[in-house]
Amino acid sequence: MSELNDNKIKERLEVLENDINRVSEQMVSLDKQKQDAIAMLNALNGAKQQCMSFLNDLNDGDQPTGQEEDSKKSSSKSDDS
């Protein structure tokens, strides 16, 4: 059986320190990946909203909305005069 001595403990401490550093670096990398993924998700949601807006514009293109409708009415009234 192997004895526990100063050198073995120091070697183990070195291994542990290396593992701690590696995991810390991994956490930094994962944090960056998470931030990138959140940014991508926000961009995708923005693109989706834009597409939905385009679809609404295409589907409602025949029907005038609020201000456009009012301006057409007032211009047709002035044309009647």
Biopython code that builds the backbone (N, CA, C, O; Angstrom):
import numpy as np
from Bio.PDB.StructureBuilder import StructureBuilder

atoms = [
    (1, "MET", "N", (0.841, -1.179, 0.000)),
    (1, "MET", "CA", (0.000, 0.000, 0.000)),
    (1, "MET", "C", (0.890, 1.247, 0.000)),
    (1, "MET", "O", (1.946, 1.260, 0.631)),
    (2, "SER", "N", (0.458, 2.291, -0.709)),
    (2, "SER", "CA", (1.281, 3.497, -0.790)),
    (2, "SER", "C", (1.074, 4.380, 0.428)),
    (2, "SER", "O", (-0.018, 4.491, 0.985)),
    (3, "GLU", "N", (2.161, 4.992, 0.806)),
    (3, "GLU", "CA", (2.118, 5.884, 1.977)),
    (3, "GLU", "C", (1.696, 7.276, 1.566)),
    (3, "GLU", "O", (1.946, 7.723, 0.446)),
    (4, "LEU", "N", (1.069, 7.930, 2.473)),
    (4, "LEU", "CA", (0.711, 9.329, 2.287)),
    (4, "LEU", "C", (1.890, 10.161, 2.745)),
    (4, "LEU", "O", (2.341, 10.065, 3.886)),
    (5, "ASN", "N", (2.384, 10.987, 1.820)),
    (5, "ASN", "CA", (3.515, 11.828, 2.206)),
    (5, "ASN", "C", (3.340, 13.221, 1.600)),
    (5, "ASN", "O", (2.391, 13.493, 0.865)),
    (6, "ASP", "N", (4.269, 14.066, 1.929)),
    (6, "ASP", "CA", (4.246, 15.469, 1.503)),
    (6, "ASP", "C", (4.162, 15.599, -0.018)),
    (6, "ASP", "O", (3.371, 16.385, -0.539)),
    (7, "ASN", "N", (4.966, 14.838, -0.709)),
    (7, "ASN", "CA", (5.017, 14.937, -2.172)),
    (7, "ASN", "C", (3.707, 14.525, -2.828)),
    (7, "ASN", "O", (3.247, 15.176, -3.766)),
    (8, "LYS", "N", (3.114, 13.459, -2.343)),
    (8, "LYS", "CA", (1.843, 12.998, -2.923)),
    (8, "LYS", "C", (0.734, 14.026, -2.703)),
    (8, "LYS", "O", (-0.095, 14.250, -3.586)),
    (9, "ILE", "N", (0.723, 14.632, -1.552)),
    (9, "ILE", "CA", (-0.292, 15.658, -1.270)),
    (9, "ILE", "C", (-0.065, 16.876, -2.171)),
    (9, "ILE", "O", (-1.019, 17.443, -2.703)),
    (10, "LYS", "N", (1.191, 17.272, -2.340)),
    (10, "LYS", "CA", (1.501, 18.421, -3.209)),
    (10, "LYS", "C", (1.137, 18.118, -4.666)),
    (10, "LYS", "O", (0.639, 18.991, -5.377)),
    (11, "GLU", "N", (1.386, 16.889, -5.103)),
    (11, "GLU", "CA", (1.011, 16.497, -6.465)),
    (11, "GLU", "C", (-0.506, 16.555, -6.643)),
    (11, "GLU", "O", (-1.020, 17.025, -7.658)),
    (12, "ARG", "N", (-1.190, 16.069, -5.635)),
    (12, "ARG", "CA", (-2.664, 16.081, -5.691)),
    (12, "ARG", "C", (-3.181, 17.521, -5.708)),
    (12, "ARG", "O", (-4.125, 17.830, -6.435)),
    (13, "LEU", "N", (-2.574, 18.393, -4.921)),
    (13, "LEU", "CA", (-2.961, 19.804, -4.914)),
    (13, "LEU", "C", (-2.751, 20.440, -6.289)),
    (13, "LEU", "O", (-3.564, 21.249, -6.737)),
    (14, "GLU", "N", (-1.669, 20.072, -6.945)),
    (14, "GLU", "CA", (-1.385, 20.604, -8.284)),
    (14, "GLU", "C", (-2.445, 20.139, -9.287)),
    (14, "GLU", "O", (-2.923, 20.923, -10.108)),
    (15, "VAL", "N", (-2.801, 18.873, -9.211)),
    (15, "VAL", "CA", (-3.844, 18.343, -10.089)),
    (15, "VAL", "C", (-5.166, 19.070, -9.834)),
    (15, "VAL", "O", (-5.871, 19.450, -10.769)),
    (16, "LEU", "N", (-5.486, 19.253, -8.555)),
    (16, "LEU", "CA", (-6.737, 19.946, -8.212)),
    (16, "LEU", "C", (-6.730, 21.389, -8.704)),
    (16, "LEU", "O", (-7.740, 21.881, -9.207)),
    (17, "GLU", "N", (-5.599, 22.063, -8.559)),
    (17, "GLU", "CA", (-5.491, 23.459, -9.018)),
    (17, "GLU", "C", (-5.690, 23.544, -10.537)),
    (17, "GLU", "O", (-6.367, 24.445, -11.031)),
    (18, "ASN", "N", (-5.099, 22.606, -11.262)),
    (18, "ASN", "CA", (-5.285, 22.566, -12.718)),
    (18, "ASN", "C", (-6.747, 22.316, -13.089)),
    (18, "ASN", "O", (-7.274, 22.935, -14.013)),
    (19, "ASP", "N", (-7.387, 21.415, -12.371)),
    (19, "ASP", "CA", (-8.809, 21.127, -12.616)),
    (19, "ASP", "C", (-9.676, 22.352, -12.328)),
    (19, "ASP", "O", (-10.603, 22.662, -13.076)),
    (20, "ILE", "N", (-9.360, 23.039, -11.233)),
    (20, "ILE", "CA", (-10.114, 24.253, -10.872)),
    (20, "ILE", "C", (-9.975, 25.300, -11.974)),
    (20, "ILE", "O", (-10.962, 25.919, -12.372)),
    (21, "ASN", "N", (-8.758, 25.497, -12.466)),
    (21, "ASN", "CA", (-8.520, 26.472, -13.539)),
    (21, "ASN", "C", (-9.261, 26.086, -14.818)),
    (21, "ASN", "O", (-9.853, 26.935, -15.484)),
    (22, "ARG", "N", (-9.221, 24.798, -15.149)),
    (22, "ARG", "CA", (-9.893, 24.323, -16.364)),
    (22, "ARG", "C", (-11.404, 24.531, -16.275)),
    (22, "ARG", "O", (-12.029, 24.976, -17.238)),
    (23, "VAL", "N", (-11.986, 24.210, -15.127)),
    (23, "VAL", "CA", (-13.427, 24.372, -14.953)),
    (23, "VAL", "C", (-13.808, 25.851, -14.946)),
    (23, "VAL", "O", (-14.856, 26.227, -15.472)),
    (24, "SER", "N", (-12.962, 26.687, -14.351)),
    (24, "SER", "CA", (-13.224, 28.133, -14.358)),
    (24, "SER", "C", (-13.218, 28.682, -15.780)),
    (24, "SER", "O", (-14.072, 29.493, -16.139)),
    (25, "GLU", "N", (-12.266, 28.244, -16.580)),
    (25, "GLU", "CA", (-12.202, 28.668, -17.981)),
    (25, "GLU", "C", (-13.419, 28.168, -18.751)),
    (25, "GLU", "O", (-13.963, 28.873, -19.601)),
    (26, "GLN", "N", (-13.832, 26.963, -18.448)),
    (26, "GLN", "CA", (-15.018, 26.389, -19.081)),
    (26, "GLN", "C", (-16.254, 27.225, -18.756)),
    (26, "GLN", "O", (-17.096, 27.468, -19.621)),
    (27, "MET", "N", (-16.353, 27.659, -17.507)),
    (27, "MET", "CA", (-17.505, 28.472, -17.093)),
    (27, "MET", "C", (-17.529, 29.811, -17.826)),
    (27, "MET", "O", (-18.598, 30.283, -18.214)),
    (28, "VAL", "N", (-16.375, 30.422, -18.018)),
    (28, "VAL", "CA", (-16.292, 31.678, -18.761)),
    (28, "VAL", "C", (-16.752, 31.446, -20.201)),
    (28, "VAL", "O", (-17.514, 32.241, -20.751)),
    (29, "SER", "N", (-16.289, 30.363, -20.799)),
    (29, "SER", "CA", (-16.669, 30.038, -22.169)),
    (29, "SER", "C", (-18.178, 29.781, -22.275)),
    (29, "SER", "O", (-18.832, 30.246, -23.209)),
    (30, "LEU", "N", (-18.711, 29.048, -21.321)),
    (30, "LEU", "CA", (-20.147, 28.760, -21.329)),
    (30, "LEU", "C", (-20.976, 30.027, -21.127)),
    (30, "LEU", "O", (-22.043, 30.179, -21.722)),
    (31, "ASP", "N", (-20.480, 30.931, -20.287)),
    (31, "ASP", "CA", (-21.157, 32.216, -20.094)),
    (31, "ASP", "C", (-21.228, 32.987, -21.406)),
    (31, "ASP", "O", (-22.265, 33.557, -21.746)),
    (32, "LYS", "N", (-20.124, 33.001, -22.135)),
    (32, "LYS", "CA", (-20.078, 33.689, -23.432)),
    (32, "LYS", "C", (-21.043, 33.033, -24.408)),
    (32, "LYS", "O", (-21.758, 33.721, -25.138)),
    (33, "GLN", "N", (-21.064, 31.718, -24.420)),
    (33, "GLN", "CA", (-21.985, 30.991, -25.298)),
    (33, "GLN", "C", (-23.430, 31.309, -24.956)),
    (33, "GLN", "O", (-24.269, 31.454, -25.845)),
    (34, "LYS", "N", (-23.722, 31.419, -23.656)),
    (34, "LYS", "CA", (-25.087, 31.755, -23.231)),
    (34, "LYS", "C", (-25.463, 33.150, -23.711)),
    (34, "LYS", "O", (-26.566, 33.356, -24.218)),
    (35, "GLN", "N", (-24.556, 34.109, -23.555)),
    (35, "GLN", "CA", (-24.826, 35.474, -24.021)),
    (35, "GLN", "C", (-25.042, 35.503, -25.530)),
    (35, "GLN", "O", (-25.935, 36.197, -26.015)),
    (36, "ASP", "N", (-24.238, 34.759, -26.270)),
    (36, "ASP", "CA", (-24.396, 34.687, -27.722)),
    (36, "ASP", "C", (-25.738, 34.061, -28.090)),
    (36, "ASP", "O", (-26.406, 34.518, -29.018)),
    (37, "ALA", "N", (-26.130, 33.020, -27.369)),
    (37, "ALA", "CA", (-27.403, 32.350, -27.646)),
    (37, "ALA", "C", (-28.582, 33.278, -27.352)),
    (37, "ALA", "O", (-29.563, 33.286, -28.095)),
    (38, "ILE", "N", (-28.492, 34.054, -26.279)),
    (38, "ILE", "CA", (-29.560, 35.008, -25.951)),
    (38, "ILE", "C", (-29.666, 36.074, -27.037)),
    (38, "ILE", "O", (-30.767, 36.444, -27.446)),
    (39, "ALA", "N", (-28.516, 36.567, -27.504)),
    (39, "ALA", "CA", (-28.513, 37.567, -28.579)),
    (39, "ALA", "C", (-29.131, 36.984, -29.850)),
    (39, "ALA", "O", (-29.904, 37.660, -30.529)),
    (40, "MET", "N", (-28.797, 35.744, -30.172)),
    (40, "MET", "CA", (-29.362, 35.089, -31.354)),
    (40, "MET", "C", (-30.862, 34.905, -31.206)),
    (40, "MET", "O", (-31.611, 35.117, -32.160)),
    (41, "LEU", "N", (-31.302, 34.516, -30.032)),
    (41, "LEU", "CA", (-32.730, 34.342, -29.783)),
    (41, "LEU", "C", (-33.475, 35.659, -29.946)),
    (41, "LEU", "O", (-34.553, 35.697, -30.538)),
    (42, "ASN", "N", (-32.904, 36.736, -29.423)),
    (42, "ASN", "CA", (-33.525, 38.055, -29.582)),
    (42, "ASN", "C", (-33.602, 38.456, -31.055)),
    (42, "ASN", "O", (-34.611, 39.003, -31.502)),
    (43, "ALA", "N", (-32.539, 38.184, -31.805)),
    (43, "ALA", "CA", (-32.532, 38.513, -33.232)),
    (43, "ALA", "C", (-33.579, 37.693, -33.987)),
    (43, "ALA", "O", (-34.282, 38.217, -34.851)),
    (44, "LEU", "N", (-33.677, 36.418, -33.659)),
    (44, "LEU", "CA", (-34.668, 35.562, -34.314)),
    (44, "LEU", "C", (-36.090, 36.000, -33.995)),
    (44, "LEU", "O", (-36.954, 36.008, -34.871)),
    (45, "ASN", "N", (-36.332, 36.366, -32.735)),
    (45, "ASN", "CA", (-37.665, 36.849, -32.373)),
    (45, "ASN", "C", (-37.990, 38.159, -33.082)),
    (45, "ASN", "O", (-39.130, 38.381, -33.489)),
    (46, "GLY", "N", (-36.993, 39.025, -33.229)),
    (46, "GLY", "CA", (-37.206, 40.271, -33.961)),
    (46, "GLY", "C", (-37.533, 40.008, -35.419)),
    (46, "GLY", "O", (-38.420, 40.649, -35.983)),
    (47, "ALA", "N", (-36.824, 39.067, -36.037)),
    (47, "ALA", "CA", (-37.099, 38.708, -37.426)),
    (47, "ALA", "C", (-38.494, 38.102, -37.565)),
    (47, "ALA", "O", (-39.196, 38.366, -38.541)),
    (48, "LYS", "N", (-38.885, 37.299, -36.598)),
    (48, "LYS", "CA", (-40.219, 36.691, -36.621)),
    (48, "LYS", "C", (-41.287, 37.771, -36.531)),
    (48, "LYS", "O", (-42.271, 37.734, -37.270)),
    (49, "GLN", "N", (-41.100, 38.732, -35.633)),
    (49, "GLN", "CA", (-42.069, 39.828, -35.506)),
    (49, "GLN", "C", (-42.152, 40.626, -36.800)),
    (49, "GLN", "O", (-43.239, 41.029, -37.215)),
    (50, "GLN", "N", (-41.013, 40.854, -37.437)),
    (50, "GLN", "CA", (-40.999, 41.599, -38.700)),
    (50, "GLN", "C", (-41.765, 40.842, -39.769)),
    (50, "GLN", "O", (-42.533, 41.446, -40.518)),
    (51, "CYS", "N", (-41.572, 39.533, -39.854)),
    (51, "CYS", "CA", (-42.300, 38.720, -40.828)),
    (51, "CYS", "C", (-43.802, 38.748, -40.553)),
    (51, "CYS", "O", (-44.610, 38.838, -41.477)),
    (52, "MET", "N", (-44.163, 38.669, -39.285)),
    (52, "MET", "CA", (-45.586, 38.723, -38.926)),
    (52, "MET", "C", (-46.171, 40.078, -39.308)),
    (52, "MET", "O", (-47.313, 40.165, -39.760)),
    (53, "SER", "N", (-45.387, 41.127, -39.124)),
    (53, "SER", "CA", (-45.838, 42.464, -39.508)),
    (53, "SER", "C", (-46.038, 42.548, -41.022)),
    (53, "SER", "O", (-47.024, 43.120, -41.488)),
    (54, "PHE", "N", (-45.099, 41.976, -41.797)),
    (54, "PHE", "CA", (-45.234, 41.962, -43.253)),
    (54, "PHE", "C", (-46.485, 41.201, -43.673)),
    (54, "PHE", "O", (-47.217, 41.639, -44.561)),
    (55, "LEU", "N", (-46.727, 40.057, -43.029)),
    (55, "LEU", "CA", (-47.930, 39.285, -43.349)),
    (55, "LEU", "C", (-49.188, 40.091, -43.057)),
    (55, "LEU", "O", (-50.124, 40.099, -43.857)),
    (56, "ASN", "N", (-49.212, 40.765, -41.916)),
    (56, "ASN", "CA", (-50.369, 41.591, -41.581)),
    (56, "ASN", "C", (-50.564, 42.698, -42.607)),
    (56, "ASN", "O", (-51.689, 42.990, -43.012)),
    (57, "ASP", "N", (-49.459, 43.314, -43.024)),
    (57, "ASP", "CA", (-49.542, 44.375, -44.033)),
    (57, "ASP", "C", (-50.083, 43.829, -45.346)),
    (57, "ASP", "O", (-50.902, 44.474, -46.000)),
    (58, "LEU", "N", (-49.623, 42.637, -45.735)),
    (58, "LEU", "CA", (-50.110, 42.042, -46.986)),
    (58, "LEU", "C", (-51.581, 41.674, -46.890)),
    (58, "LEU", "O", (-52.347, 41.913, -47.823)),
    (59, "ASN", "N", (-51.977, 41.094, -45.762)),
    (59, "ASN", "CA", (-53.364, 40.661, -45.589)),
    (59, "ASN", "C", (-54.319, 41.833, -45.409)),
    (59, "ASN", "O", (-55.478, 41.754, -45.818)),
    (60, "ASP", "N", (-53.851, 42.913, -44.807)),
    (60, "ASP", "CA", (-54.699, 44.073, -44.560)),
    (60, "ASP", "C", (-54.467, 45.161, -45.602)),
    (60, "ASP", "O", (-54.973, 46.274, -45.461)),
    (61, "GLY", "N", (-53.710, 44.849, -46.635)),
    (61, "GLY", "CA", (-53.377, 45.850, -47.648)),
    (61, "GLY", "C", (-54.595, 46.425, -48.335)),
    (61, "GLY", "O", (-54.567, 47.580, -48.761)),
    (62, "ASP", "N", (-55.671, 45.652, -48.459)),
    (62, "ASP", "CA", (-56.884, 46.116, -49.124)),
    (62, "ASP", "C", (-57.705, 47.028, -48.235)),
    (62, "ASP", "O", (-58.507, 47.827, -48.720)),
    (63, "GLN", "N", (-57.503, 46.905, -46.935)),
    (63, "GLN", "CA", (-58.313, 47.662, -45.988)),
    (63, "GLN", "C", (-57.501, 48.819, -45.429)),
    (63, "GLN", "O", (-56.480, 48.598, -44.778)),
    (64, "PRO", "N", (-57.941, 50.056, -45.673)),
    (64, "PRO", "CA", (-57.225, 51.191, -45.104)),
    (64, "PRO", "C", (-57.369, 51.219, -43.593)),
    (64, "PRO", "O", (-58.352, 50.729, -43.038)),
    (65, "THR", "N", (-56.378, 51.797, -42.940)),
    (65, "THR", "CA", (-56.415, 51.878, -41.486)),
    (65, "THR", "C", (-56.527, 53.313, -41.050)),
    (65, "THR", "O", (-56.218, 54.228, -41.813)),
    (66, "GLY", "N", (-56.963, 53.512, -39.844)),
    (66, "GLY", "CA", (-57.093, 54.781, -39.143)),
    (66, "GLY", "C", (-56.840, 56.042, -39.923)),
    (66, "GLY", "O", (-57.747, 56.538, -40.591)),
    (67, "GLN", "N", (-55.649, 56.575, -39.865)),
    (67, "GLN", "CA", (-55.315, 57.867, -40.448)),
    (67, "GLN", "C", (-55.460, 57.862, -41.963)),
    (67, "GLN", "O", (-55.916, 58.849, -42.540)),
    (68, "GLU", "N", (-55.090, 56.793, -42.601)),
    (68, "GLU", "CA", (-55.221, 56.726, -44.051)),
    (68, "GLU", "C", (-56.680, 56.854, -44.457)),
    (68, "GLU", "O", (-57.019, 57.562, -45.405)),
    (69, "GLU", "N", (-57.540, 56.152, -43.716)),
    (69, "GLU", "CA", (-58.962, 56.173, -44.015)),
    (69, "GLU", "C", (-59.517, 57.580, -43.825)),
    (69, "GLU", "O", (-60.290, 58.058, -44.655)),
    (70, "ASP", "N", (-59.130, 58.247, -42.734)),
    (70, "ASP", "CA", (-59.602, 59.602, -42.463)),
    (70, "ASP", "C", (-59.139, 60.569, -43.539)),
    (70, "ASP", "O", (-59.916, 61.423, -43.966)),
    (71, "SER", "N", (-57.908, 60.460, -43.986)),
    (71, "SER", "CA", (-57.399, 61.390, -44.985)),
    (71, "SER", "C", (-58.083, 61.164, -46.332)),
    (71, "SER", "O", (-58.292, 62.115, -47.085)),
    (72, "LYS", "N", (-58.431, 59.922, -46.642)),
    (72, "LYS", "CA", (-59.139, 59.644, -47.893)),
    (72, "LYS", "C", (-60.543, 60.226, -47.850)),
    (72, "LYS", "O", (-61.024, 60.769, -48.845)),
    (73, "LYS", "N", (-61.209, 60.115, -46.689)),
    (73, "LYS", "CA", (-62.559, 60.666, -46.560)),
    (73, "LYS", "C", (-62.531, 62.174, -46.716)),
    (73, "LYS", "O", (-63.355, 62.742, -47.433)),
    (74, "SER", "N", (-61.594, 62.824, -46.052)),
    (74, "SER", "CA", (-61.553, 64.282, -46.102)),
    (74, "SER", "C", (-61.147, 64.753, -47.491)),
    (74, "SER", "O", (-61.618, 65.801, -47.934)),
    (75, "SER", "N", (-60.293, 64.019, -48.190)),
    (75, "SER", "CA", (-59.905, 64.439, -49.532)),
    (75, "SER", "C", (-61.060, 64.203, -50.511)),
    (75, "SER", "O", (-61.213, 64.963, -51.467)),
    (76, "SER", "N", (-61.870, 63.170, -50.292)),
    (76, "SER", "CA", (-63.001, 62.936, -51.180)),
    (76, "SER", "C", (-64.098, 63.941, -50.923)),
    (76, "SER", "O", (-64.836, 64.296, -51.841)),
    (77, "LYS", "N", (-64.223, 64.412, -49.681)),
    (77, "LYS", "CA", (-65.194, 65.455, -49.373)),
    (77, "LYS", "C", (-64.782, 66.761, -50.051)),
    (77, "LYS", "O", (-65.624, 67.473, -50.597)),
    (78, "SER", "N", (-63.511, 67.065, -50.016)),
    (78, "SER", "CA", (-63.052, 68.305, -50.647)),
    (78, "SER", "C", (-63.151, 68.205, -52.150)),
    (78, "SER", "O", (-63.327, 69.222, -52.821)),
    (79, "ASP", "N", (-63.043, 67.001, -52.704)),
    (79, "ASP", "CA", (-63.189, 66.810, -54.150)),
    (79, "ASP", "C", (-64.655, 67.004, -54.544)),
    (79, "ASP", "O", (-64.935, 67.463, -55.652)),
    (80, "ASP", "N", (-65.600, 66.660, -53.653)),
    (80, "ASP", "CA", (-67.031, 66.785, -53.941)),
    (80, "ASP", "C", (-67.441, 68.246, -53.988)),
    (80, "ASP", "O", (-68.397, 68.581, -54.688)),
    (81, "SER", "N", (-66.764, 69.118, -53.280)),
    (81, "SER", "CA", (-67.171, 70.522, -53.183)),
    (81, "SER", "C", (-66.988, 71.285, -54.425)),
    (81, "SER", "O", (-67.294, 72.477, -54.468)),
]
sb = StructureBuilder()
sb.init_structure("model")
sb.init_model(0)
sb.init_chain("A")
sb.init_seg("    ")
for serial, (resi, resn, name, xyz) in enumerate(atoms, 1):
    if name == "N":
        sb.init_residue(resn, " ", resi, " ")
    sb.init_atom(name, np.array(xyz, "f"), 0.0, 1.0, " ", f" {name:<3s}", serial, name[0])
structure = sb.get_structure()
